[in-house]
Amino acid sequence: MAVRRTGKVPTASIRYDDTSAREVPVQQLRLADFAESKPWRVVRSVRGMAHYSGKYASATTGGHVVYESRLELARLLLADFDPEVREIFAQPCRLAARVGDRVRHHVPDFLLVTRSGTARMVNVKPACRLQDPKIAEALTWPGELFRQHGWDYEIWSGADRVVLENVRFLAGYRRPGLVPEAEVEQAWQQVVDGEQLALTERRLAGGRPPEEARPALMALLWSGRLTTDLSRLLSGESVLRRCA
């Protein structure tokens, strides 16, 4: 549906840590406007509520990022794992625009900023709900606004189950210092490109139990310095590849 820019200029309202708020015309919106911003809504977790919400400790941001469903948490995990993503903002703003004959409002789920400076607004919604015309319409007009502004727009409904399971496991090694840096660097120096994980663990462990060498390798996989085929469950047969 086309967004008619009559009556009210499309705007993005942003809240900040100092409790202030700004309303910026979408056509003038810049990534710098989100510096020191905070989520538009306050996320609460209450017994009996239908949605699973919380705060995720992000390695990318070095702080907590809020989410309001398990599906949002899954998208957040993948963003945190993506080495190209350098900033993650949850509920970055509230859009206001005249759509058809009335003013509509919308709060996107995430804003992802890549190392190259590309901005991507993300909305997370189960695939089954996208069949509802009202929901489809509510997600279409924000995408048109952002694309007109030169930003990417994504409606995300899930990913391969095995990939998500692997990323969830690797996320346990995301925190800096969890595995001593010296051990990580030592493992990095000794990894042979194309070697299976089980063999690498035995070789790095020396006379120790092989699993003692695993945390450093998992930390390297999380950081992206090592890669493997995550479409298959991580196992001793997983082939490790070195990255520059």
ChimeraX attribute file (.defattr): number of C-alpha atoms within 10 A of each C-alpha:
attribute: neighborCount
match mode: 1-to-1
recipient: residues
	/A:1	12
	/A:2	11
	/A:3	16
	/A:4	17
	/A:5	12
	/A:6	13
	/A:7	11
	/A:8	14
	/A:9	15
	/A:10	24
	/A:11	21
	/A:12	22
	/A:13	17
	/A:14	21
	/A:15	22
	/A:16	16
	/A:17	11
	/A:18	9
	/A:19	8
	/A:20	9
	/A:21	15
	/A:22	13
	/A:23	16
	/A:24	18
	/A:25	16
	/A:26	19
	/A:27	15
	/A:28	10
	/A:29	15
	/A:30	12
	/A:31	11
	/A:32	8
	/A:33	14
	/A:34	16
	/A:35	11
	/A:36	10
	/A:37	21
	/A:38	22
	/A:39	22
	/A:40	19
	/A:41	14
	/A:42	8
	/A:43	13
	/A:44	14
	/A:45	13
	/A:46	10
	/A:47	7
	/A:48	7
	/A:49	9
	/A:50	9
	/A:51	12
	/A:52	17
	/A:53	18
	/A:54	16
	/A:55	15
	/A:56	15
	/A:57	16
	/A:58	21
	/A:59	19
	/A:60	19
	/A:61	14
	/A:62	11
	/A:63	10
	/A:64	16
	/A:65	21
	/A:66	25
	/A:67	25
	/A:68	18
	/A:69	15
	/A:70	13
	/A:71	18
	/A:72	24
	/A:73	20
	/A:74	20
	/A:75	22
	/A:76	22
	/A:77	20
	/A:78	17
	/A:79	21
	/A:80	26
	/A:81	22
	/A:82	15
	/A:83	15
	/A:84	15
	/A:85	20
	/A:86	17
	/A:87	18
	/A:88	21
	/A:89	22
	/A:90	25
	/A:91	26
	/A:92	24
	/A:93	28
	/A:94	18
	/A:95	21
	/A:96	21
	/A:97	25
	/A:98	19
	/A:99	20
	/A:100	13
	/A:101	9
	/A:102	11
	/A:103	14
	/A:104	16
	/A:105	16
	/A:106	16
	/A:107	19
	/A:108	21
	/A:109	24
	/A:110	26
	/A:111	21
	/A:112	23
	/A:113	19
	/A:114	16
	/A:115	11
	/A:116	9
	/A:117	13
	/A:118	14
	/A:119	20
	/A:120	19
	/A:121	23
	/A:122	21
	/A:123	21
	/A:124	21
	/A:125	19
	/A:126	13
	/A:127	12
	/A:128	8
	/A:129	12
	/A:130	16
	/A:131	10
	/A:132	10
	/A:133	10
	/A:134	11
	/A:135	12
	/A:136	14
	/A:137	12
	/A:138	16
	/A:139	20
	/A:140	16
	/A:141	20
	/A:142	26
	/A:143	20
	/A:144	17
	/A:145	20
	/A:146	18
	/A:147	14
	/A:148	12
	/A:149	14
	/A:150	13
	/A:151	14
	/A:152	17
	/A:153	21
	/A:154	13
	/A:155	18
	/A:156	15
	/A:157	17
	/A:158	15
	/A:159	12
	/A:160	9
	/A:161	12
	/A:162	14
	/A:163	17
	/A:164	19
	/A:165	17
	/A:166	16
	/A:167	20
	/A:168	15
	/A:169	14
	/A:170	21
	/A:171	22
	/A:172	13
	/A:173	21
	/A:174	22
	/A:175	15
	/A:176	12
	/A:177	11
	/A:178	12
	/A:179	16
	/A:180	12
	/A:181	13
	/A:182	11
	/A:183	14
	/A:184	18
	/A:185	13
	/A:186	12
	/A:187	22
	/A:188	16
	/A:189	9
	/A:190	11
	/A:191	20
	/A:192	16
	/A:193	14
	/A:194	13
	/A:195	15
	/A:196	18
	/A:197	21
	/A:198	17
	/A:199	16
	/A:200	23
	/A:201	23
	/A:202	17
	/A:203	15
	/A:204	20
	/A:205	16
	/A:206	11
	/A:207	8
	/A:208	12
	/A:209	12
	/A:210	16
	/A:211	12
	/A:212	13
	/A:213	21
	/A:214	19
	/A:215	20
	/A:216	23
	/A:217	26
	/A:218	21
	/A:219	26
	/A:220	22
	/A:221	23
	/A:222	24
	/A:223	20
	/A:224	17
	/A:225	15
	/A:226	20
	/A:227	18
	/A:228	17
	/A:229	13
	/A:230	15
	/A:231	13
	/A:232	14
	/A:233	15
	/A:234	19
	/A:235	10
	/A:236	12
	/A:237	13
	/A:238	19
	/A:239	20
	/A:240	20
	/A:241	18
	/A:242	17
	/A:243	11
	/A:244	5
